Amino acid sequence: MKFQNIKSTNYSHLLDPSKFVVSELTQNHNNKIFKTNQVLLFKMFWYHENINRNEDASRLNTILFVPPSQTLNKSIFYEEGFIIAFDREYLQEDDKEFSIDVFNLFNSDEQNRKLIISKEVEDNLNHVMQLMRFEVDNEFGSFLVLKPLVKVFLLQLIRLSQNKFLKQDVHQKRIYQFLMLLEENFITQRKCSFYANHLGLSAKRLNQILNTKMNTTVTQQIHSRLLLEAKRMLVESELTIKEIAYNLQFNDHSYFSRFFKKNSGFTPEEYKKHN
């Protein structure tokens, strides 16, 4: 894998470094953004390993997709390669098919969240990545320029992965449909029956599919998404904890605090203070 003519400077979005990063992996193992706000970002790792250390060719020239809710394996930061990490606002689109395809990339089972990159795709991605790095290094760097570049980068990967998605079984497709439905309704709809009915399944069957494919349940997924949104609001907004509880439609802020503590191990106040 060649990364041509790219300086080894750490690049972050100058307007909001917590929402977009593109830089070398080895420069980020101690970067604060991945210790505090990593849960809020979509992450793509483009890397390869020295073939003398590891003869597993599948690890060469690989892109790994890590969704916001997944903890990072810190060993990845010692590989040779790059990370592109971005907030969900870079994915906000009217194009529903694109949104579903992105969910496919980031929410596959673990073994399918890696793509092996051909030389032709590598050249195309390298060009787009250099444009992104140029933009974030520009003192006038703009979200309006970066967002379409992120989309072009993702579309290249979606095109590469289409065959893999077409071969996936009906249960995997049900999971994608559920995740999209959850993304649109997690604040207002907390019951399994709502999602099951929309998918034409019984609540029991939907839970069986999620348990088989993701080792989780509908309720756990709803709670996980609510927790992620609560963390995002605590870190990124100026809202009070009471206002956040109201926006997430909890009956009262004390119930919200108990929910947050139970699912994260921290009170909302503790999480906000340390992030």
N, C-alpha and C positions, 0 to 999 in steps of 0.2 A: 504494500500500500504506500503510495507516494503522496505526500502533502507538500505541494510545491510552493516555494517562495513565501512561506508564512513565517513572520517573525515570532519569536517565542515570548511575546508579551501577553499578559493576562488581559483578556477583553471582557468588559461587562457593559451592559446598557447604561450609558451615562446618565439618562434621565431617571432610571429606576433599576439599579443593579440587582434588586431582589427578584426581578421578574424575567430577566433574560441574561443568559451567560453563554458564551461560546469561547472555549479556551482549551489549552492542552491539559490532559488528564493529570500529568505529574505536577502541575502547578496548583492543583485544587485539593490535594489531600488534607491540607490544613485550612482551607478556605471556610470562613465562618458561615457562608451561605448554605453550605452542605451540612453544617452541624445544627443550624437553627431552623431554616426555612425549607429544608430539602423535602419535607412532606408535602409542600405546596406546589412543587414543580414537576412537570413532565420532563423526563431525562432520556437522552439518546447518547449512548457511548459508542464511539467509532474507534475501534482499536485492533491491534494485532499483537501477537507475542513472538518473541525471537524463536525461530524454528529450532535452534539448537537447544533451547530449554524445553520445548514442548513440541513433539512431533505431530500433535493433533491438528491436522490441516483445517478442520472446521473452525478453529479459533482464529484463523488468519483472516484479516480484512473483514471483520464482523461488526455489525451494528446491533447493539442490545437496547431494548426498550424497557424503561422502568417507570411504571405509573406513579402518580403522586403518593399513593398510600403505602408504597413498598419501601422498606428500609434499604439503604445502600450497603453493599459489600465494599468496605474501604479498600480492599486489595485491588480493586479495579483502577484506583488512582495511581497505581504504580506501573500500569501498562503504558505502552507507547501509543498515543492516539489523542482523541479529542472528545470533549463533552459539549453537547448542546442541551441547555436546560431552559425551559420556558414556562410561564404562567398560562393558565387555561384561557386567559383573555386572547392569547394568540390563536386560539382554536375557535373562537366564536364566529360562526358562519351561518348564513341562511341556507347554505348547501347541505342538506341533511345527509346525502349520500357520502359526502366528504367526511362529515362528523362520524358517521358509522364506521367508515374505513379507518379513521384514526383510532377509534375505540378498538377495532380489531387488532391494530398494531400493538396497542399498549395493554390490552386485557386478555390476550391469549394465555393459554397455560404456559408455564415457565419455559418449556423446551421450544415453544413456538414464538417466543419473544426475541429470537435472534434471527438475523438475516445475513447470509453470506453475500458479499458484494462482488460483482463481476468487474472487470477492468473498465468496461464502457460506463457502467453505472458509477463507478468510483470517480471517473473523470468528470461526469456531470455533477455529482455531489460536491466534489472538490471545488468546482467553479462556484456553485451556489454558496458554499461555506465561506469562501474567500470574500464574496460580496457581503455576507453577513458580518464577517469580522471587520471589513472595511467600514461598514455602517456604524457598528458599535464603537469603533475607535474614532469616529468623526465627532467633533464637539457639537455638531448639529444633528447627530444621529436621531432618527425618528421612528417611532412605533409604526407609523403608516408605511414606512419603507420595509421595516423588518418583517411585519406580519405576512405580506405576500411572499417574501423570500422563504419564511418558515413553511408556508403552504406549498411552494414549489419543491422544497426539500422533501417534505412528507409525501407529496404526490409521486415523486420518483420512487420512494420506498413502497408506497401502496401499489404502484404498478408492478414492482418486483414481487410483491407478496400475493398478488391476486390468485395465482395458481394454487398457492397453499390454502387460501381461504375457501376457494371453490371446492377443495377436496375435504374440507372439514365436515363432520357429521352434523345432523340436524340439531343435536343437543347444544353444540358449540354456537350455532346460529341463534338458538333460543336465548343463550346467555348474552349474546351481543344485543339482542332485542330487549332483554330485561335491563341491561346496563343503560341503554339509551332511554328507556322508559323511566328508570330510576333517576337519571340525570335531570329529567324534565319535571319530576314529581316528588323528589325525596323530601321536600319541605312540607308539602301539604298532604301527602299520602304515606301513612306509616304502617298500613296493614298489608299482609301478604296477599289477601284475597283480591285487592285492587290490581296488583301486577299479574297475578295468575289469570284473572278474568280477561284482562287485555291481551294476554298471550294465548288464550284458549286452552288453558291448562287448569288442573285442580291445584290448590295450594300445596297439597302433599307432593304432587308430581314435580312442581317447580322446585320445591326444596330438595327433592331427590336429585334432580339434574344439577343444581348448584353444589350439592354435597359431593356428587361424583366427580364433577369437573373442577371445582374450585375449593372443595373442603370447607364450605361455608353455607349459610342459610340466608333467606330473604331478610330476616330481621337483622342479622349481623351485617349484611350489606347496607341496609338502610342506616343503621347506627354508625357504620364506618363512614358513610358519605356525609351524614350530619356532623360527625366529629371533625372531618376534614374541612367542611365549610366553616364550622365554628373556629377552628384554628386559623383559617385564612382570615376571617373577620377580626379575630383578636390581634393578629399580627399586622394586617394591612389597613384596617379602618380605625377611625377615631371614636367609634361607637362605645358606649358603656356596656358592661356585661349585661345589664338589664335590657338594654336596647337590642343587643345581639340575641338574647333569649326570645324577645318579642318577635324579631325578624325571622327567627327559625321556628316560630309558632310553638314554643314551649308555654305551658300554662302559667308558670311563674319562674322568676330567675333562680329561685332556690332549687327547683326541680331541674333546671338546666345545669346548675352547678353540680348537683349530684350525678347527673348523667355524664357530664364532662369528666369528673373525678373518677367515676367507675370505669370509664372507657379509655382514659389516658393516663391515670395515675397521678394527675395534677389537678389542682383547682384552676378555674379560668384565670384567677388573679396570678397564681404562680406561673402559669404558662405565658401569660402576657408579659410579666416582669422579666422573664429569662429569654424572651424572643423579641 
